[in-house]
Amino acid sequence: MSKKSFLIIAAFVFLLVFQTSCQKKDDSNDKSVEEITNTSNNDNGFVEKKDKIKEEKDNEKNKDSLKGNKENDNNKDNSKDGPKKNKLPDEKVEKEDINIREEEKKPSEGEELESGIFTSSIIADLNGELNNDFPSVYKIDFQDNFMIIYGSLAKMNKEDSISIEKTLENDIYYVELEENTKFSLVGGLSKPTIMKADEFKKYFKEVENSGLGLVLEIEDGKLYSASISS
């Protein structure tokens, strides 16, 4: 082999080795660039994830803050309104309403009669004045659930029902009716004649100057019976 041929072969071998070396270096550089890129992307992903976690925490803090502000506002409103007043028991309110309604139903004038037995002479011409020291009545009427008596009355003694306990002066009196108030005519030994309130009023008008007796029996503030007796 000539010296010239040897040099050509050696140069060729050098070129192959050089090219191989350069190719490996390029591959190494490409790999490094790829690793750097991947690392950078991973870092960016971590940063993004970290930012997202931080954002979620901030949102939770804002929610808690808004909730706390709302509770404070509610407390302020409650404090402005002051402590709530306790409602009256339903039973007590209902009872008070009933009492108010009963007061509204009562006659606008006159005095309410108490429990006991009351009597008087039916003499309209006397206009309620005493007849030989004995009371007289001149008119009766009915209004809603009440009987109204015009004139003077004698309250009889509880012990004997004959003697007078006290005399009520000439005025207007009223008493509430019971559900089953008895109205009757009584005379001697004959059986009492039972009638309705309007019939009783009509009969009173028919005998308004007869001197017959009017008797009222009141129990627990209500009229148990009313009778006209001879």
VENFEN-V757676 format. One record per backbone hydrogen bond with DSSP energy under -0.5 kcal/mol. CO is the residue of the C=O (numbers start at 1). NH is the residue of the N-H. E is the energy in kcal/mol with one decimal. If there is no record, write none. Layout:
BEGIN
((CO:NH:E) (CO:NH:E))
END
This chain:
BEGIN
((2:6:-2.0) (3:7:-2.0) (4:8:-1.8) (5:9:-2.4) (6:10:-2.6) (7:11:-2.2) (8:12:-2.2) (9:13:-2.5) (10:14:-2.2) (11:15:-2.3) (12:16:-2.2) (13:17:-2.4) (14:18:-2.7) (15:19:-2.9) (16:20:-2.5) (17:21:-2.3) (18:22:-2.7) (19:23:-2.6) (20:24:-2.2) (21:25:-2.1) (22:26:-2.6) (23:27:-2.6) (24:28:-2.6) (25:29:-2.7) (26:30:-3.0) (27:31:-2.4) (28:32:-2.3) (29:33:-2.8) (30:34:-2.5) (31:35:-2.9) (32:36:-3.0) (33:37:-2.8) (34:38:-3.1) (35:39:-3.1) (36:40:-2.9) (37:41:-2.9) (38:42:-3.0) (39:43:-2.8) (40:44:-2.7) (41:45:-2.7) (42:46:-2.6) (43:47:-2.6) (44:48:-2.8) (45:49:-2.6) (46:50:-2.7) (47:51:-2.9) (48:52:-2.4) (49:53:-2.3) (50:54:-2.3) (51:55:-2.5) (52:56:-2.4) (53:57:-2.3) (54:58:-2.4) (55:59:-2.3) (56:60:-2.3) (57:61:-2.4) (58:62:-2.4) (59:63:-2.4) (60:64:-2.6) (61:65:-2.5) (62:66:-2.7) (63:67:-2.6) (64:68:-2.5) (65:69:-2.2) (66:70:-2.3) (67:71:-2.3) (68:72:-2.2) (69:73:-2.5) (70:74:-2.4) (71:75:-2.4) (72:76:-2.4) (73:77:-2.6) (74:78:-2.5) (75:79:-2.3) (76:80:-2.1) (77:81:-2.3) (78:82:-1.4) (89:93:-2.3) (90:94:-2.6) (91:95:-2.1) (92:96:-2.3) (93:97:-2.4) (94:98:-2.2) (95:99:-2.3) (96:100:-2.3) (97:101:-2.4) (98:102:-2.5) (99:103:-2.2) (100:104:-2.2) (101:105:-1.5) (102:106:-1.1) (111:174:-2.1) (116:118:-0.5) (116:218:-3.0) (117:156:-3.0) (118:216:-3.2) (119:154:-2.3) (120:214:-3.2) (121:123:-1.2) (121:137:-2.9) (122:211:-2.6) (123:126:-1.3) (123:128:-0.6) (124:127:-1.7) (126:129:-1.9) (130:132:-0.6) (131:134:-0.8) (134:131:-4.0) (135:121:-1.9) (136:152:-2.9) (137:123:-1.6) (139:150:-2.7) (141:148:-3.1) (143:146:-1.9) (145:177:-2.8) (146:143:-2.4) (147:175:-1.9) (148:141:-2.1) (149:151:-0.5) (149:173:-2.8) (150:138:-2.1) (150:139:-1.1) (151:171:-2.4) (153:168:-3.8) (154:119:-2.1) (154:156:-0.6) (155:165:-2.9) (155:166:-1.4) (157:161:-2.2) (163:157:-3.2) (166:155:-3.0) (167:169:-0.6) (168:153:-1.6) (171:151:-2.8) (172:111:-2.4) (173:149:-3.2) (174:113:-2.5) (175:147:-2.6) (176:223:-3.3) (178:181:-0.9) (182:226:-2.9) (183:195:-2.6) (184:228:-1.9) (185:193:-2.3) (186:230:-1.5) (187:190:-1.6) (192:194:-0.7) (193:185:-1.7) (195:183:-0.6) (196:200:-2.4) (197:201:-2.3) (198:202:-1.9) (199:203:-2.4) (200:204:-2.3) (201:205:-1.8) (202:206:-1.5) (203:207:-1.5) (205:208:-1.0) (207:210:-2.1) (208:124:-3.0) (212:122:-3.0) (213:215:-0.5) (213:229:-2.6) (214:120:-1.5) (215:227:-2.4) (216:118:-2.8) (216:218:-0.6) (217:224:-2.4) (217:225:-1.6) (218:116:-2.0) (219:222:-1.9) (221:176:-0.7) (222:219:-2.6) (222:224:-0.7) (223:178:-1.1) (224:182:-2.1) (225:217:-2.6) (226:184:-1.9) (227:215:-2.7) (227:229:-0.5) (228:186:-2.9) (229:213:-2.6))
END
